């Protein structure tokens, strides 16, 4: 019986390690995607190298803000993974849209979403 439980424990640990590695990879892919998106927006806005670095940091903050805990009174509630991802991605989309509109650049939502998709595909290829 003890040997069976050891096998189950080993298997559980293996699944946990795989989950952690998969989550780390997804985070790296999204970070790289955000970098590519920041480069695209900076090109449209004519930003210099220093401004590009600052803008990339702003995109990171927008993405991470969507992943933060929600505070209700004294308790912290972690949103579901789906809501975290959606909020993070949605926050990046809204920031890009707002920044382009504020600069006087006319752009359709579909064009921004298309560039998000292209940047994600490019980032995924970088990690294969």
C-alpha positions as CSV (number, residue, x, y, z in Angstrom):
1,X,0.0,0.0,0.0
2,X,2.8,2.4,0.9
3,X,4.5,1.8,-2.4
4,X,1.2,2.7,-4.3
5,X,0.9,5.9,-2.3
6,X,4.5,6.8,-3.1
7,X,3.7,6.3,-6.8
8,X,0.7,8.6,-6.5
9,X,2.7,11.2,-4.6
10,X,5.4,11.1,-7.3
11,X,2.8,11.4,-10.0
12,X,1.1,14.3,-8.2
13,X,4.4,16.1,-7.8
14,X,5.1,15.5,-11.5
15,X,1.8,17.1,-12.5
16,X,2.5,20.1,-10.1
17,X,5.9,20.6,-11.7
18,X,4.4,20.5,-15.2
19,X,1.7,23.0,-14.2
20,X,4.3,25.4,-12.8
21,X,6.4,25.2,-15.9
22,X,3.4,25.7,-18.2
23,X,2.3,28.8,-16.2
24,X,5.9,30.2,-16.4
25,X,6.0,29.6,-20.1
26,X,2.6,31.3,-20.6
27,X,3.8,34.3,-18.6
28,X,7.0,34.6,-20.6
29,X,5.0,34.4,-23.9
30,X,2.6,37.1,-22.8
31,X,5.5,39.3,-21.6
32,X,7.2,38.9,-25.0
33,X,3.8,39.6,-26.7
34,X,3.5,42.8,-24.7
35,X,7.0,43.8,-25.8
36,X,6.1,43.4,-29.4
37,X,2.9,45.3,-28.9
38,X,4.7,48.1,-27.2
39,X,7.2,48.3,-30.1
40,X,4.3,48.5,-32.6
41,X,2.5,51.2,-30.7
42,X,5.8,53.2,-30.3
43,X,6.5,53.0,-34.0
44,X,3.0,54.4,-34.7
45,X,3.5,57.2,-32.2
46,X,7.1,57.9,-33.2
47,X,8.7,57.4,-29.8
48,X,12.4,57.3,-29.3
49,X,14.3,54.4,-27.6
50,X,14.0,55.9,-24.1
51,X,10.3,56.5,-24.6
52,X,9.9,52.9,-25.9
53,X,11.4,51.5,-22.6
54,X,9.0,53.7,-20.6
55,X,6.1,52.7,-22.7
56,X,6.9,49.0,-22.4
57,X,6.9,49.4,-18.6
58,X,3.5,51.0,-18.9
59,X,2.2,48.1,-20.9
60,X,3.6,45.7,-18.2
61,X,1.8,47.7,-15.5
62,X,-1.5,47.6,-17.5
63,X,-1.2,43.8,-17.9
64,X,-0.2,43.1,-14.3
65,X,-2.9,45.4,-12.9
66,X,-5.4,43.1,-14.5
67,X,-3.8,40.2,-12.6
68,X,-3.9,41.8,-9.2
69,X,-6.0,40.6,-6.3
70,X,-9.4,42.2,-5.6
71,X,-9.7,43.5,-2.1
72,X,-13.1,43.3,-0.3
73,X,-12.8,45.0,3.0
74,X,-9.9,43.1,4.7
75,X,-10.0,40.0,2.5
76,X,-8.1,39.4,-0.7
77,X,-9.8,37.5,-3.4
78,X,-7.8,36.1,-6.3
79,X,-10.0,36.2,-9.5
80,X,-10.3,33.0,-11.5
81,X,-7.5,32.4,-14.0
82,X,-9.8,33.1,-16.9
83,X,-10.8,36.5,-15.4
84,X,-7.2,37.3,-14.6
85,X,-6.1,36.6,-18.2
86,X,-9.1,38.4,-19.7
87,X,-8.6,41.4,-17.4
88,X,-4.9,41.6,-18.1
89,X,-5.3,41.3,-21.8
90,X,-8.3,43.7,-21.8
91,X,-6.3,46.2,-19.8
92,X,-3.5,46.1,-22.4
93,X,-6.0,46.5,-25.2
94,X,-7.7,49.5,-23.5
95,X,-4.3,51.2,-22.9
96,X,-3.2,50.8,-26.5
97,X,-6.5,52.1,-27.8
98,X,-6.6,55.0,-25.5
99,X,-2.9,56.0,-26.2
100,X,-3.4,55.8,-30.0
101,X,-6.7,57.8,-29.8
102,X,-5.0,60.4,-27.5
103,X,-2.3,60.9,-30.1
104,X,-4.9,61.5,-32.8
105,X,-4.3,58.2,-34.5
106,X,-7.5,56.7,-35.9
107,X,-7.5,52.9,-35.5
108,X,-10.2,50.3,-35.5
109,X,-10.5,47.9,-32.6
110,X,-10.1,45.0,-35.1
111,X,-6.7,46.3,-36.1
112,X,-5.5,46.4,-32.5
113,X,-6.9,43.0,-31.8
114,X,-5.2,41.7,-35.0
115,X,-1.8,43.1,-33.9
116,X,-2.3,41.5,-30.5
117,X,-2.9,38.1,-32.2
118,X,0.1,38.6,-34.5
119,X,2.3,39.6,-31.5
120,X,1.1,36.5,-29.6
121,X,1.9,34.2,-32.5
122,X,5.3,35.7,-32.9
123,X,6.0,35.4,-29.1
124,X,4.9,31.7,-29.2
125,X,7.3,31.0,-32.0
126,X,10.1,32.6,-30.0
127,X,9.6,30.0,-27.3
128,X,9.4,26.9,-29.5
